[in-house]
Amino acid sequence: MAGICYTNTNKVIRNRTYKLQTQIRCIQINLQHSRIATDNLVQFTSENAIDILFLQEPYTIQNKIVGIPNKYKIFAPGEVR
């Protein structure tokens, strides 16, 4: 369910090159418009420090995504459903 992506960057400090490795934790999931699945995902995300969520079929009410805390930035096309 969860994948981990790695990004390598080089940093030069006083004529020496150091390789830095940044870890980005991502999840891709189909919620099938389920409120329970959304609640479980939010709990899992906070417990496992997930950085990026890729969601299909999120839980909606009146064409608005609900159940995802406001601290997350949501990018969605025009009409949700």
C-alpha positions as CSV (number, residue, x, y, z in Angstrom):
1,M,0.0,0.0,0.0
2,A,2.8,2.5,0.8
3,G,5.8,3.3,-1.3
4,I,8.9,5.1,-0.3
5,C,10.6,7.5,-2.8
6,Y,14.2,8.6,-2.5
7,T,15.7,11.8,-3.9
8,N,19.4,12.4,-4.0
9,T,21.0,15.8,-4.0
10,N,24.6,17.0,-3.9
11,K,25.7,19.7,-1.6
12,V,29.1,21.5,-1.9
13,I,30.6,22.7,1.4
14,R,34.2,24.1,1.4
15,N,35.2,22.4,-1.9
16,R,33.8,19.0,-0.8
17,T,30.8,17.4,-2.3
18,Y,28.4,15.6,0.1
19,K,25.5,13.4,-1.1
20,L,22.3,14.0,0.8
21,Q,19.4,11.6,0.7
22,T,15.9,12.8,1.3
23,Q,13.1,10.3,2.0
24,I,9.6,11.1,0.8
25,R,6.9,8.7,1.9
26,C,3.9,8.3,-0.5
27,I,0.7,6.3,-0.5
28,Q,-1.6,5.6,-3.5
29,I,-5.1,4.2,-2.5
30,N,-8.6,4.0,-3.9
31,L,-11.0,4.9,-1.0
32,Q,-14.2,3.8,-2.9
33,H,-16.1,6.8,-1.5
34,S,-15.9,5.2,2.0
35,R,-15.9,7.3,5.2
36,I,-14.4,4.5,7.2
37,A,-11.5,4.0,4.7
38,T,-10.9,7.8,4.9
39,D,-10.8,7.8,8.7
40,N,-8.4,4.8,8.7
41,L,-6.2,6.5,6.1
42,V,-6.0,9.7,8.1
43,Q,-5.0,7.7,11.2
44,F,-2.4,5.7,9.2
45,T,-1.0,8.8,7.7
46,S,-0.4,10.6,11.0
47,E,1.1,7.5,12.6
48,N,3.5,6.8,9.8
49,A,4.5,10.3,8.8
50,I,3.3,10.0,5.2
51,D,4.2,13.1,3.0
52,I,2.1,12.7,-0.1
53,L,-1.3,10.9,-0.7
54,F,-2.6,10.0,-4.1
55,L,-6.3,9.3,-3.7
56,Q,-8.9,7.9,-6.0
57,E,-12.6,8.1,-5.3
58,P,-12.4,10.1,-2.0
59,Y,-15.3,10.4,0.4
60,T,-17.5,13.3,-0.7
61,I,-20.6,15.1,0.4
62,Q,-22.3,17.5,-2.1
63,N,-19.3,17.1,-4.4
64,K,-16.8,18.3,-1.7
65,I,-14.0,16.1,-0.4
66,V,-14.6,15.6,3.4
67,G,-12.8,13.7,6.1
68,I,-9.3,14.9,5.2
69,P,-8.0,17.4,7.8
70,N,-7.4,21.0,6.9
71,K,-3.7,20.7,7.5
72,Y,-3.4,18.7,4.2
73,K,-3.4,20.6,0.8
74,I,-5.9,19.0,-1.6
75,F,-5.5,19.2,-5.4
76,A,-8.6,18.0,-7.2
77,P,-10.0,18.6,-10.7
78,G,-13.1,20.9,-11.2
79,E,-16.0,18.7,-10.2
80,V,-15.0,16.0,-7.6
81,R,-17.4,13.3,-8.7
